[in-house]
Amino acid sequence: MLLGLALLSASTLAIYLASDLSRQRAAEQIHRKSTETLAVQAETLSGVLEKYRLLPPLLARQSDIAGLFAEDEPRESRAARARLKAEEIAGLSGAKEVVFFEADGHPLASARDIFIDLPAGRETLVETARQGRLGRAAVSLSSGNRAYAFSSGIRRDGLFIGAVAVYVEFDSIEATWSLSTNPIFVSDESGTVFLTNRPAWRLEKLEDIAERDRETGFFRLRTTAVDHVDVSRDLPLLGWQLHVLGDMRPIETASYTGGLIAGLASLSLALSSFFLLHRRELAVIRNRRDKAVALRLERVIRDRTKALSRTNLSLSHEIDERLLTEKRLKETQVELIQAAKLAGLGQMSATLSHEINQPLAALKTYADNTQKLIEKGRLDQARDNLDRISAMVDRMAELSSALLSFSRKPGTTINPVGLGQVLDEALILVTPRARKAGVKLVLDPALRDVRVLGGRVRLSQVFVNLINNSIDAVENQHNGQIHITLENSGERIAVLVADNGPGIPEDLRPAVFDPFFTTKEIGSGIGIGLSIAYNIIHDFGGRIDLVDRADQGCAFLVTLASASPLMQTAD
């Protein structure tokens, strides 16, 4: 009892620690990945803006640019020349827009007329340029056009005569961000999302997109109610903040997986401990029994010796008494040996009765019936019963041989092996269950002459798993059938295991070979049979595929390398 409570407490602690450690590692991995993504995207954004930052000051120092603001030339002529120049600069630099502003802040000309009529940001760009500093402003239109503008003042003889502004587009940046599965966005000082790889978030308020949890600091998206960790970096020169959100759902998955693995390990340890303690207890009982027998024998010898001493009246009587004592001692030793044999048989009876109890009951019934038939003179029917008894004994021997072969630890070598022998052993193990479920098993005779590269025991395990899964699928339906056929696959050997059951839904097919995947009810399986089969076939250099049969049931195609004439059988 105390040991059980100790094991339960240790298992609970192990599950908790494993779950918590898995949760911490998953959180650290998500935070690290988000931080790395943030660093890369911050450099990408800075690199694009840095490319255009020095362009306005360089343009403002060119004499032909200053010539666009000559006072003795009509404004229409200057505007035409300024537009040509703006188009040239935009074409060579790749800028989204280039605009020339006059000293009063009104636009003179632009390359594409995208932001020329936009008052927002214009005053900031012109006024900052007038003060001799590099102008910066983020601008956006209701149409969705967004850009970041740099401006610089144009001077003649130290007097401010105008400004040139270069507008940088962000389509390439957002295209790069779209390759990331993490939500990435830039918000300004007002909390408006300016750039993002989520089109629906553009120009939306951050508070309308997500809600920050005050206790954990996580962002919970309003559309999906999914928590995300927010990793951000301030961009002070731009007045922006760059955010990368990391999905927190893998943390719960990792925590569950870690706890499950720890639980299974704890269960395995508890079972091993139980069996070891049980074996130790049996050994102690045997030792005590042997000691008791030895003490009893010593007591008998001592009593006989005393009896001989007391009867030392004459030589003849003493000899007779000694001979009698020796005879009794020998008889006692024989009885002790026989008792030890019977004890050994008693210890094995539980295991033997479990394996052959039901067949023996059937044999008893047939034997009783045979005796009555002989008494009534119905010898033909008695012979039939004897034939059934003989067949049942052969069947028990065949099943015992198959179980022994199937339970033997398989080797790791790959050699030529006959599929006929493999499938015969598999069918011996699964046929009783199929017969009980009313399922018909059909084996293609052509498979008996086929040789493949693999291992007999491991291949038998694969087909037992596949056929048992098919029996699970069709056991509750009328006329359930399972066909095992040889398919044409060129130089390789393909075996199709197909049933006429309900099949596997389309959305679940990609996960059928994953560990712990199952469509059975709780308690009917843990979902590792197909995963084991997949790994075994892969070790043989083959493959196993789920075949689409257009709502005709479920089918698995096992493809293996063909072998030369069988010379050695692998396990």
N, C-alpha and C positions, 0 to 999 in steps of 0.2 A: 504493500500500500504506500509506504513512504517512498519507495523507489519510483513508483508510478507518479506520485505527486512531484518528485524531484525532476523526473523526465519531462512531465508536463510543463513545469515552471521553466526548465531550461529551453524547451521547444518554443514556448511563448516568447521568452526573451530573445532567442535566436531569430524568430520570425520578425519581431519588432525591430531588432538591430539591423537585420538584413534589409527590411523595408525602408527604414530610415536612412541607411547608408545609400541604398539605390536612389532614394529620393534626392539626397544631397548631391550625389554624383550627377544625376540627370539635371538638377538645377544649375550646378556648376558648368556643365557642358553647354546648356542652353545660354547661360550668361556669357560664357567664353565665345561661343559662336556668334552671338549677337554683338559682342564687343568687337570681334574681328570684322564683322560685316560693317559695323559703324565706322571703324578706322578706314577701311577700304573705300567706302562710299564718301566719307568726308574728304579723303584725298582726291577722289574722282571729281567731286563738286568744286573743290578748291582749284584743281588743275584746269577745269573748263573756264572758271571765272578769271584765273590768273592769266590765261591766254589773251584775254581781251582788256585786262585792267590798264595796261600801258599804251593801248592803241589810241585813245582820245588825246593824251598829252603829246604823243608823237605827231598826230594829225594837226593839232592846234599850232605846232611850231612850223608847219610848212607854209611857204609864201603863197603858193597857189590857193591854199585854203583861206588865208587872210584876204586874198584878192577877191574872194566871193562877197566880201562885205565892203566893197569900194563905194564911197558915198556919191561919186559922180556918175555912177551907172544906174540906169533904171532898175527898179526892183524886179520887174518881170524878167529882165535879161539875167540878173544875178540869180534869181530863183531857178531859171532853166539850167544855167551852168552848175548851180549847186546840186540840182537833182541828178545830173549826169555824174557828178563827182561822188555823190552819195551811193548811186548804183554801182559805180566802179569799186568803191571801198567795200561795200557789202558783198559784192561778188568775189573779190579777192580774199577777204578775211573770213567769209562764211558767217558773218553776223546776221541776225534776224532782221535788224533795221538800223539805219544810220540817219540821224536827223541833225540839221543845222538850225540853231536858234539865233535870232537877232538879239541885240543888247537889251531890248525891252521884254524879252522872254517869248515873243511870238515866233512860231516856226517859220523858217525861210523855205526849206525844202527837205524832202526825205526820199529814201530809196524805194520804199514800197507802200507808204501812206498807211502803215498799220497803226502806229501809236501817235501820229502827228496831231490828231484832234483830241488826244487824251490829256485833260488838265492835270489828272493825278500824277504826282511825281515831277511835273515839268518845272514848277517853281523851285523845288528842292534842287533839281539838276542845274538850273540856270543860276540860282543864287549861290550855290556852293562853288560853281565855276567862276562866278564873278569875284568871289573872295580868294581866288587863286588856289583852291583846294580841289582834289579829285571828287567829283560828284558821284553819289551812289543812290539808287532807288529801285525798288521792286514794283513792277507795274503789271496790271492784268486787265483784260477786257471781259465784258459779259459773254462774248463769243467763246471764251476759253483761252484766248491767246495770253500767254504770260511770258515775261522777260525780266531780266535784270539789266539795268542801264548804268553805264559809266559815262561821265561827262567831264570836259575840260574847257577852260576859257580860252578864247582866241583874242589876242591883243595886238595892237599896233601902237608903237611908241609908248608902251606902258599903259595904254588905255584899253578898257574892255570893250570889244566891238561885237562879240557874239560868243557862241558856244557850239561845240560839236558833241553829240551823244551817240554812243554805240550800244545797241540793245542785244543782249545775249539770250538765245532761246535755250530751253531745257528739255527738248524732245529727246535728244541723245542721252541725257542723264537718266530720264525716266525710263527710256528703253533699256538701259543698263540695269537699273534697279528692278525692272520687271523680271529679270532672270532669277532674282532671289525669292525664296518662298516666304521670307519674313516681310511683314508690312514695314515700309520705309517711308518717312515723310519729313518735310521741313515745315515748321510753323513759325510765324512771325510774332512780334511782341503782343499783338492783339489776340493771339491764339488761333489765327486762321491758317489752315493747311494750304501752303503755297505750292509745294512740289510733293509728289507721292507716286508710288507704283500701284496704288489703288485708285483708279479713275473716279470712282464714286465719292472719294474724299476730297477732291480738289475744290479749293476755295470754301470748304465747310469749316465751321467752328470745331475746335478739338473737343469741346465739351459735348457737342452733338454726336460725335463719333464714338467716344469712349468715356467711361467713368472710372476715376482713380479710386481704388480702395484705400482708405486712410490707414488701416492697420498694416496691410501687407505692402502697399505701394504699387500693386499690380494694376494694369489697365484692363478693364473688362469692356469688350466691344459690345455696343448696344445691339448690333444686328445679330450676333451669334452668342452673346453671353459667355464668351470664352475669355479666360484670363491670360494676359500677356505680361511679361517682364519688360519694362521700358528702360532701354539704354540710350542715353542722349548725350549730346555734346553741344555746347554753346559756340556760335559763330559770331563773335561780338562785332566784327567789322561789317557784317552783313545785317546784323540785328535779327538773326535767325537762330533757331535751335533745331539740330538734326536728331531725329529719333529713329531707332530700330526696335521693333517689338518682337519678342521671342515667345512662341506658343508654349504655354505651360502644361498642356495636356500630356505630353510624353512623361512628365514627372510622375503623374498618377499611374501611368502604365508601367514605368520602371519600378515604382514602389510595389505595385501588385505582383509583378514578375519576381522581384527579389524576395518578397514574402512567400510566394508560392514555392520557389526553389528551396528556401530555407525550411519551409514546412515539410516538403517531400524528403529533404535530407534528414530532418529530425525524425520523421516517421520511419525512415529506413534504419536510422541508428537505434530507435526504440525497439523495432522488431528484432534487429540483430542482438541487442542486449537481452531481450526476452528469451530468444532461443539459446543464447550462451548460458544464461542463468539456469534455464530448464535442463540443459545437458549437464551442467555442473551438479544440479540437484540429483539427477538420476545417477551420476557417478558416485555421489556421496552415499546414496541409498544402497547401491551395489556393494560399495566398500564395507558398509556397516553389516550388510547381510553376510558377506564373506567372512568377516571377523566373527560374527555370531556362530556360523557353522564351524569355524575353526575352534572356538571355545567349547562348543558342544562336543566336538570330536575329542578334544583334550580331556574333557570331563569323563567321557565314556572310557577312554584309555586308562585314566587314573582309577576310575571305579573298578575296572577289570583287573588292574594290577593289585589293588587291595584285596579283591576277591580271591585272586590266586595266592596271595600271602596267607590269607586266613585258612585256605584249604590245603596248606602244605603238610598234610598228615602222612601222606605216602607218596612215593615216587610215581607210581602208576596214575594215582588220582591227580597228581600235579601235572603229569604229561597230558592226560585227557582234558584237564581244565585249560591248559595252555593251547592245546589244539582247538578246542571249542572257541576260546577267545579269539584266536587268530582267524578262525572261520567267520566269526561274527564281525570282526574288524573289516575283513575283505568284503562281506556283504554290505556293510555300512558305506564303504568307499564306493562300491558300485552304485548304491542308491543315491549317494551324493552327486556322482557324475551324471546319472540319469536326471536328477533334479535340476542340475545346471543346464542340461540340454533342453529340458522342458521349459525352463525359465527363458532361455534364448528364443525358443519358438514362440513363447507368449509375448515377448517384446516385439516380434515381427508380425504377430497376427493382426495388429491394428492396421498396419500398412497394407498387408496382403488382402485383408477383407475389404478395404476401401476400393481396391482396383478390380477385384474379381467377385465381389458380393452378388451383384446383379446377374452376371452370367452363371454363377453357381446356382442361384435360385432357379434360373431357367433350366439348367442341367438337372436339378433335383426333380422339377416338374416332369420333364421328359422321361427321366428314369422311372418315376412312379407310374406314369402312364404306360411305359413299355412293359413293366412288370404285370400290370393288369391286362394288357393286350395279350401277353404270352399265356396268362392263366385262362383267357377266353379263347385261345387258339387263333387269334388274329395276327398271324406271324408276319404277313406283308406290311401291315401298319406298324408292327413292332420294328421291322427292319427300317422302315422310313424314319421312325423316331431315333433309332440308333444312328442312321445317317445324319440326322439333324444334330445329334449330340456330337458326332465326329466333326461335322462342319463348324459347330459352335466352338469346339476346342481348337480347331485350326484357326478360326477367326480370332479367338483369344490370344493364340500364339502370334498371329500376324499383327494384331493390335499392339501386343507387348513389344514385339520387335520394332514396330514403327514408332512407338512411344520412346523406346530406348534410343533409337537412332535420332529422333527429333529432339530429345532432351540432351543428347550428347553435346558438349561444347564444340562448336564448329572451329575449323582451322581458318587460316587466312590466305591459303594458296588459291590460285586460279588455274584450273586444268580442264581438259575436255570432260564433259559429263552428259549422260543421256537424259533427255527430257522425259522419256517414258517412265523411268524409275522415279524421277523427282515427282512427277504428277501422280503416280500410283501411291507413293507415300503420303502426299498431300490429301488425296481423295480418301485414303483409309482413315485419316484423322477427321475429315469434315463430313463424310457421308452419313454417319449416324445422326448428326445434327440436321443435315439437309432432309433426311428421311422423316425425322420427327416433325419438321416444319412443313412437310409436303412440297418440297422444292425438288425439281428434276435437274440432275447434273448430266450434261452431255459433253463427252470428250471426243475430240477429233482423232480418229485412229492414226492419221498421218503424223501426229506428234510423237508416236512411240519410236520412230526411226530417226529422230532428229537429235543431233549433238550440238552443244553450245559450249562456250567458255564460261566457267563459273565454278560454284561450289554446291554440292548436292544438298547439304543440310540447309545452307542459307537460301538457296533457290526454293526449296520446299517451304521454308518459312514465308517467303514472298507470296507464293500461290495460296498458302493457307490463309494469310491475311486478306488477300483479294477475294477469295471465295467466301470467307466468313462475312466480309463486308457486304457481298452480294446477297448472301442468305439473310442478313439483317434487313436488306432493302425489300425483299420479296416474300418474307415469311408470313406476312399478314394479308397476302393477296391470293386470289384464285389463280391456279395454273402458273405458279412461279417457276421460272426456268433460268438456268445458268449454262451458257455455252462457252466451252474452252476450245478455240480453233486456231489452226495455223494460218497465218496471213502471209501474202507475198510481199517481201520487203527486199528484193534484190539479193545481195551477197550476205545480208544479215537475216537472222531468224526473228520473226515477230509472232508473239502469242497474244491472242485477243481473249480477254475474260469479260464476257458481256452478260447482263441480266435484263429482264423485262420489267424492272421495277420503275418507280417514279422518277429516277434520275436525280441529278444534282442541279439546283437552280443556277441560272447564268451568273448571278452576282456572287455566288460562293465558289465557283470553279477555280478562280486564281489562287485560292487559299487551301485547296484540298491536300496539298503535300506539306503544309506547314505543321510544325509540331503543335500538339494539343488542339488541333482543329477537329471538331466532330459535329455531326448533325443529329447524333443519338441523344436520347433522354439522359438526364443526370443519373449516374450510377451504372450506365450501360457501357461505358468506355471512356478513356481519357484522351483519345485522339492521337495516338502515336503510331498506329499500325501502318498507315500509308507513308508516314515520314520514314519509318524504318525500312519499308520496302523500297522507297526511292533511293535511300543511301546504299542499300545492298546492291541494287541494279547499277547504280552509278559506280560503285567499286569494281564491278565486273566490266566496266567500259561500255555499258549499255544505257538505255533510257526507258522510262515509264511515263506514258502520257495518258491524260484523260481525253477520250475520243468523243467528239460531238456526233450524236446519233439522231438528231432532230426529234426529240421527245419519244424515243424508243427505248428508254431505260438508260442505264449507266454502263460504260465500257472502258476498260483500261488496256492499253496496248503496251506489252513488254517486249522491247527489242534488244536482242543479244547478239554477240559476235558468233558466227558459225565456227564449228571446230572440225578438225580432221578426225579420222576414225578413232574411237575411244580407246585410249591406252592406259589412262590412269584416272581414277575417280577422285575429285576434290571434295572436301567436306564443306 
